[in-house]
Structures are given as structure tokens and as C-alpha cells.
Amino acid sequence: MLIRSGSLRARVLPHGWLDIVRQFVLFGGAYMLYRLVRGLADARTTVAFQHARELIGAERALHFFVEPSVQAWASGSHLLMEAATWLYIGAQTSVLIGVLLYLYMFHNRCFYFVRNMLMVSMAVALVGYIGFPTAPPRFLPEWGFFDSVADFTGVPATSASVNALFNPYAAIPSMHVAFALMLGWPLARLARHRAVAAFWFCYPFLITFVTVATANHFLADALLGALTAGFSAFVAARLGRLRPQDWNFGTPAAVGLT
């Protein structure tokens, strides 16, 4: 019994209480900073809508403004739209938290590299939200979009409860896509079975479809989210050179140095 208890403790707290508290503080601080920036972006509603219209103009000029057609096609299936809506809602909460806990407990040597990627990406996103607040497609019904999240949950996008949790004008870059890449592809590398690896490899593409089908992001947002993930991976790799025993992907972290 004592052996099992010790094994569980080593699994849950591989580097002790101090390390896991540190991770909670880091992510909590990032969330608080996000809340601060959210207030700055909310005050620029007119600019956010102007940026969305400019984005549509750019996509039309480049002949890849297909988002209304994608949503119209997806809306032909009630089951597909409902699944896409709930996946969009859960991807940034349940999936994110679940993957981070899984990595920390079962692949701790890889957790810190992924954590660093997420931190860098959130910093990049904050710059985007401040410098280029953009309204999502769901706020532009004149282009044929509708708010699937509001339709399926019964909670209007303009409600206080929704706005308390999400920045309505944080469309660029798409952090749903960025997070999907930064979580999905590391999990694909760690998977022991081909089917599991294939799922996580395809996960970012699934999330890209979901964000477009639910009218929460333009394709340009998704592309910028992917570039954010790539830049964050590059920075995390450079940070790994500074502390190779702690921050390299797949290198066992030294106790107390993470």
C-alpha cells in the first residue's frame, strides 16, 4: 500500500509541490494578463469590425474567401454542427487542461517544452489582440454567417457570461489553431499506436475546420495561428539550448530547475 502511494505521489508530483505550484502560477498569471488585454480590446469595437471587413476584402482579393460556403455546407448536418460547436467550446478548456495534466504526469520530460511554447504563443497573441483587434465572422451576418455557438447553447454571444470568459475580438491569431498544433503534434510524437498518432497529427486540421464552420475565425486567422505556433516552437527550441536538461523536448527535467 505504501509502495502504491509513493508511486502515485511520484506520478502526480514528479518534482514536488513547488514545481506544480509554479506551473499554476505561470498559467494563472498568463490568464490574468489576458483579462487585462481583453479590456483594452473591448473598447475598440469599431476598429475590430473595420479590421474584419478589411480581412474579408483581402481574402476575396486572393480568392480564398470560402468561410461562408464552409459554414453553409456544415450546417446541412445538425449532428456535424453540434459536434463542431461543442468541440470549439471544449478545445480551449477541457482538451487543453487534460493534455497538460497528461503531459505533466506521464511525459513530464516533455511538459516544459510544451509549456514554454504555450507561454510564448500567448505573449504573441496578446500583441495581436492589442495591435489588431478583429471581430469574428459570427458578428457579420450580412456575409451569410451565423453564430452556431449561441444557437446550440442558447446563450447569446453578447451576454455578460460569455464575454466574461472570452474576448469577442481576439480573432487574430487563432489560438484554437495555435494550441491545437502545439498540443496535437507533440502528442502524435509521443503516441505508441499509429491510430492515436494519426488522430493527434490531424487534430490541428480538425480544429481549423471547427473554427471556420462555427464562424469563430477566418482562414487567415487560422494561418496566423499556425505561424504563431511555429514561431513559438522555434523560440522554445532556442530556450531549450539555454537549459538542455530542463527545457528540451524529451529531456528529463532536473528537479527544482524548471
Salt bridges, closest charged atoms under 4 A:
ASP19 OD1 - ARG22 NH1 3.14
ASP42 OD2 - ARG38 NH1 2.67
GLU82 OE1 - HIS78 NE2 3.45
ASP147 OD2 - ARG138 NH1 3.44
ASP221 OD2 - HIS217 ND1 3.35
ASP246 OD2 - ARG243 NE 3.28
